[in-house]
């Protein structure tokens, strides 16, 4: 399964830091999701990342 956070982030031409700033989460959180070291988080964090990327939470995390 491809990493959708990284995919959508790169489509926008953003660094991990830029996405973290836009989503109001830490860069470590973004890096963790992209590397697979973070697999569980809160709905709030998932919603922040999804909203920043302009995709639904379901699309980003559940499909």
Number of C-alpha atoms within 10 A of each C-alpha: 4 7 13 15 21 19 13 16 18 13 10 11 11 15 14 20 15 14 23 20 13 15 20 13 16 14 16 13 17 22 17 13 17 18 12 10 10 13 10 8 10 7 9 9 15 18 18 17 24 20 14 16 20 11 14 14 18 11 10 19 14 7 8
